[in-house]
Amino acid sequence: MQNPIYSVVIPVYNSTQSLGELVSRLERVFSEVGAAHEVVFVDDASPNPDTWPILKSLAQQNSHVRSIRLMRNFGKAGAVLCALREASGQWIITIDDDLQHAPEDIP
């Protein structure tokens, strides 16, 4: 993967249904803009047993997606701080995992 211009930081807690769509929509947005990007998911110790396998699978299927799993729940702010530390883009964008923020609003 080339060095990303943008890092999209996403704290995750119990989400499953929206994650694949979120990655697809982000890919479409950054493809249209023509900018390299990465997605950094941080699983904030979700009790939902399906959350981590989905994040791990998304990272395996997409070279621009990274998934980090916290050992215990640190809250949204802690998960965001963890992702900020791991982000390598020149610009960092934070959005929620439930599509509350539309990826199409990024440009």
C-alpha positions in Angstrom: 0.0 0.0 0.0 1.3 3.5 -0.9 1.6 6.1 1.9 -1.9 7.3 2.6 -2.9 10.9 2.3 -5.9 10.3 4.6 -6.4 8.1 7.6 -10.0 7.3 8.5 -10.1 6.5 12.2 -13.1 4.4 13.4 -13.7 3.3 17.0 -15.9 0.2 17.0 -18.1 -1.1 19.7 -20.5 -4.0 19.0 -21.0 -3.1 15.3 -21.3 -5.8 12.7 -23.8 -4.9 10.0 -22.4 -1.6 9.0 -18.7 -2.3 8.8 -18.5 -3.9 5.3 -20.7 -1.2 3.8 -18.6 1.5 5.5 -15.4 0.1 4.0 -17.0 0.0 0.5 -18.4 3.5 0.7 -15.0 4.9 1.9 -13.3 3.1 -1.0 -15.7 4.6 -3.4 -15.3 8.1 -2.0 -11.5 8.1 -2.0 -11.4 6.5 -5.5 -13.5 9.3 -6.8 -11.3 11.9 -5.1 -8.2 10.1 -6.3 -6.5 10.1 -2.9 -4.7 7.2 -1.2 -6.3 6.4 2.2 -6.2 3.9 5.0 -8.9 2.8 7.4 -8.0 2.2 11.0 -10.6 0.3 13.0 -10.2 -0.1 16.8 -12.4 -2.7 18.4 -13.0 -1.3 21.9 -13.4 -4.8 23.5 -16.8 -5.3 22.0 -18.8 -8.0 23.9 -20.4 -9.0 20.5 -18.4 -12.1 19.5 -19.0 -11.3 15.8 -17.3 -7.9 15.8 -13.7 -8.8 15.9 -13.9 -11.6 13.3 -15.6 -9.2 10.9 -12.9 -6.5 11.5 -10.1 -9.1 11.0 -11.7 -10.3 7.8 -12.0 -6.8 6.4 -8.3 -6.2 7.1 -7.4 -9.4 5.4 -9.4 -8.6 2.3 -8.4 -5.0 2.0 -4.8 -3.9 2.1 -5.7 -0.4 3.1 -7.7 -1.5 6.2 -6.1 -2.2 9.6 -7.9 -3.5 12.6 -6.8 -3.2 16.2 -8.4 -5.0 19.1 -8.2 -3.6 22.7 -7.9 -6.0 25.5 -10.5 -4.1 27.6 -13.0 -1.4 27.1 -11.4 2.1 27.2 -14.4 4.0 25.8 -14.7 5.9 22.6 -12.1 8.5 23.4 -9.5 5.8 24.3 -10.2 3.9 21.1 -9.9 7.1 19.0 -6.6 7.9 20.7 -5.3 4.4 20.0 -6.2 4.7 16.3 -4.7 8.2 16.1 -1.4 6.7 17.3 -1.5 4.1 14.6 -2.7 6.3 11.7 -0.1 7.2 9.1 -2.0 9.6 6.9 -1.1 13.3 6.5 -4.8 14.1 7.4 -6.9 12.2 9.9 -10.7 11.9 9.8 -12.7 10.4 12.6 -16.1 8.8 11.9 -18.5 6.5 13.7 -18.9 2.8 13.0 -22.6 2.9 12.5 -22.8 5.1 9.4 -24.1 8.0 11.4 -21.6 10.1 9.5 -21.9 9.6 5.8 -18.5 8.8 4.1 -19.8 10.8 1.1 -19.6 14.0 3.2 -15.8 13.7 3.6 -14.8 15.6 0.4 
